[in-house]
Amino acid sequence: MLRLETERLILREFIYSDWRDVHEYSSDPEVVRFLEWGPNSREETVKFVEGALGCQREHPRMVYEFAVLTRPGIDPLSPPDRSKLIGACGLRFRDQLAEQAEIGYCYNRRFWRSGFATESGKALLRFGFHNLALHRMYATCDSNNQGSARVLENIGMRREGLSKKDKRIRGIWRDTLHFGILQDEWKSLNPLP
């Protein structure tokens, strides 16, 4: 099982029983307010987790979905020896030959504004550029989602543009911000030992 670790987090591939923790945030209207999906029904959440499990068996691998867990002792509401699944993040290849991938993430709102999205985002960039030797990574977010835009800037991505009213979310046309970073740019910000 693929596993990435940061100071406070463990990013690991999904297991089926994760669906309950995923449903805790994916069914929350506030969490999905800027997203094209959700709030999820139980069946939709289970289908997401089953899809993530299916991606683990693909060859060549086009999608990496990670469950994001706090390290034991980080979440004050969990037993001190237990991790807590707080969200998901991942990357999707546009095309294996293009050496580019899109990153995305979603977190339980109880864990917003704690730096976890930035921490896991940096781990995704490292995985993509160091382990997968990608040329470019990119991300999008709703132009009204200031928190997500800050996360993307904090992990070193630059704003590349704005698409006007390109996504219809719950009946309203929304603008999309585009962010990206090249491997060379990432390396200059993150020299490896």
C-alpha positions as CSV (number, residue, x, y, z in Angstrom):
1,M,0.0,0.0,0.0
2,L,1.4,3.4,-1.1
3,R,2.0,5.7,1.9
4,L,3.3,9.2,2.2
5,E,4.1,10.8,5.6
6,T,4.5,14.4,6.8
7,E,5.2,15.9,10.2
8,R,1.5,15.6,11.3
9,L,-0.2,13.5,8.6
10,I,-0.2,10.1,6.9
11,L,-1.4,9.9,3.4
12,R,-2.3,6.3,2.4
13,E,-4.3,4.6,-0.2
14,F,-8.0,4.0,0.7
15,I,-9.4,0.9,2.3
16,Y,-13.1,0.0,2.0
17,S,-13.9,0.8,5.7
18,D,-12.8,4.4,5.1
19,W,-16.2,5.2,3.6
20,R,-17.7,6.1,7.0
21,D,-15.1,8.8,7.7
22,V,-15.3,10.0,4.1
23,H,-19.1,10.3,4.4
24,E,-18.7,12.5,7.5
25,Y,-17.3,15.3,5.3
26,S,-18.6,14.4,1.9
27,S,-22.2,14.7,3.0
28,D,-21.6,18.1,4.6
29,P,-23.2,20.9,2.4
30,E,-20.6,23.4,3.7
31,V,-17.7,21.2,2.7
32,V,-18.9,20.8,-0.9
33,R,-20.2,24.3,-1.4
34,F,-17.7,25.1,-4.1
35,L,-17.5,21.6,-5.6
36,E,-19.3,20.1,-8.6
37,W,-20.3,17.0,-6.6
38,G,-22.2,16.5,-3.3
39,P,-23.4,16.6,-0.8
40,N,-23.1,12.8,-1.1
41,S,-25.6,10.1,-0.3
42,R,-24.2,7.1,1.5
43,E,-24.2,5.2,-1.9
44,E,-22.2,8.0,-3.6
45,T,-19.6,8.0,-0.9
46,V,-19.2,4.2,-1.1
47,K,-19.0,4.5,-4.9
48,F,-16.1,7.0,-4.5
49,V,-14.2,4.7,-2.2
50,E,-14.8,1.7,-4.5
51,G,-13.5,3.8,-7.4
52,A,-10.4,4.8,-5.4
53,L,-9.8,1.0,-4.7
54,G,-10.2,0.3,-8.4
55,C,-7.6,2.9,-9.3
56,Q,-5.1,1.1,-7.2
57,R,-5.3,-1.9,-9.6
58,E,-4.9,0.1,-12.8
59,H,-1.8,-0.3,-15.0
60,P,-0.6,2.2,-16.0
61,R,-1.8,4.1,-13.0
62,M,-3.7,7.2,-13.9
63,V,-5.2,8.2,-10.6
64,Y,-3.8,8.3,-7.0
65,E,-6.3,8.9,-4.3
66,F,-5.1,9.2,-0.7
67,A,-7.0,9.1,2.5
68,V,-5.5,11.8,4.8
69,L,-5.1,10.8,8.4
70,T,-3.7,12.7,11.3
71,R,-0.8,11.0,13.1
72,P,-1.8,9.5,16.5
73,G,-2.1,12.2,19.1
74,I,-2.8,15.1,16.7
75,D,-6.6,15.1,16.9
76,P,-7.6,16.1,20.5
77,L,-11.0,14.4,20.0
78,S,-9.5,11.0,19.1
79,P,-7.8,8.5,21.5
80,P,-4.1,9.4,21.8
81,D,-3.0,6.2,20.1
82,R,-5.4,6.6,17.1
83,S,-5.2,8.3,13.7
84,K,-8.2,10.2,12.4
85,L,-9.2,10.3,8.7
86,I,-9.8,14.0,8.0
87,G,-10.0,14.2,4.3
88,A,-8.7,13.1,0.9
89,C,-6.3,14.3,-1.7
90,G,-5.0,13.0,-4.9
91,L,-3.6,13.5,-8.4
92,R,-4.9,12.5,-11.8
93,F,-2.8,12.3,-14.9
94,R,-4.1,14.2,-17.9
95,D,-2.3,11.8,-20.1
96,Q,0.6,9.5,-19.0
97,L,2.8,10.8,-21.9
98,A,2.1,14.4,-21.1
99,E,3.8,14.1,-17.7
100,Q,1.2,16.4,-16.1
101,A,-1.2,15.8,-13.4
102,E,-4.0,17.7,-11.6
103,I,-4.2,17.7,-7.8
104,G,-7.3,18.0,-5.7
105,Y,-8.3,17.7,-2.1
106,C,-11.3,17.8,0.3
107,Y,-11.3,18.0,4.1
108,N,-13.6,17.6,7.0
109,R,-14.4,21.2,8.0
110,R,-13.5,20.5,11.6
111,F,-9.9,20.4,10.4
112,W,-10.0,23.6,8.2
113,R,-7.6,26.4,8.9
114,S,-5.0,24.1,10.6
115,G,-2.5,23.8,7.8
116,F,-3.4,20.2,6.9
117,A,-4.4,21.0,3.3
118,T,-1.1,22.8,2.8
119,E,0.9,20.0,4.4
120,S,-0.7,17.3,2.3
121,G,-0.5,19.5,-0.8
122,K,3.2,19.8,-0.4
123,A,3.4,16.0,0.0
124,L,1.5,15.5,-3.2
125,L,3.8,17.9,-5.1
126,R,6.9,16.0,-3.8
127,F,5.3,12.7,-4.8
128,G,4.4,13.9,-8.2
129,F,7.7,15.6,-9.0
130,H,10.2,13.4,-7.1
131,N,8.6,9.9,-7.4
132,L,6.6,10.2,-10.6
133,A,9.0,12.6,-12.4
134,L,6.2,14.8,-13.6
135,H,6.9,17.9,-15.7
136,R,4.0,20.0,-14.4
137,M,1.2,19.8,-11.8
138,Y,-1.9,22.0,-11.8
139,A,-5.1,22.6,-9.9
140,T,-8.3,24.6,-10.1
141,C,-10.7,26.1,-7.6
142,D,-13.8,28.1,-7.5
143,S,-12.9,31.8,-7.6
144,N,-14.9,32.4,-4.5
145,N,-13.1,29.7,-2.6
146,Q,-10.4,31.9,-1.0
147,G,-9.2,29.2,1.4
148,S,-8.4,26.8,-1.4
149,A,-6.7,29.5,-3.5
150,R,-4.5,30.3,-0.4
151,V,-3.6,26.6,-0.1
152,L,-2.5,26.4,-3.7
153,E,-0.4,29.6,-3.3
154,N,1.1,28.3,0.0
155,I,2.4,25.1,-1.7
156,G,4.2,27.1,-4.3
157,M,1.7,27.1,-7.2
158,R,1.3,30.3,-9.2
159,R,-2.0,31.6,-10.5
160,E,-2.2,31.0,-14.3
161,G,-5.6,32.3,-15.2
162,L,-9.3,32.6,-14.7
163,S,-12.1,30.9,-16.7
164,K,-15.3,33.0,-16.6
165,K,-18.5,31.2,-15.8
166,D,-17.2,27.8,-17.0
167,K,-18.8,25.5,-14.3
168,R,-22.4,25.3,-13.4
169,I,-22.6,24.3,-9.7
170,R,-26.0,23.8,-8.2
171,G,-27.6,25.9,-10.9
172,I,-25.2,28.8,-10.7
173,W,-22.4,29.5,-13.3
174,R,-19.1,29.9,-11.5
175,D,-15.7,31.2,-12.4
176,T,-12.6,28.9,-12.0
177,L,-9.1,29.9,-11.0
178,H,-6.2,28.0,-12.5
179,F,-2.9,27.3,-10.7
180,G,0.2,25.4,-11.8
181,I,3.8,24.7,-11.0
182,L,6.6,23.2,-13.1
183,Q,9.1,20.6,-11.8
184,D,12.0,23.1,-12.1
185,E,10.1,25.7,-10.1
186,W,9.3,23.2,-7.4
187,K,12.9,22.0,-7.3
188,S,14.1,25.6,-6.8
189,L,11.7,26.0,-3.8
190,N,12.4,22.5,-2.4
191,P,16.0,21.4,-2.9
192,L,16.4,17.7,-2.0
193,P,19.2,16.7,0.3
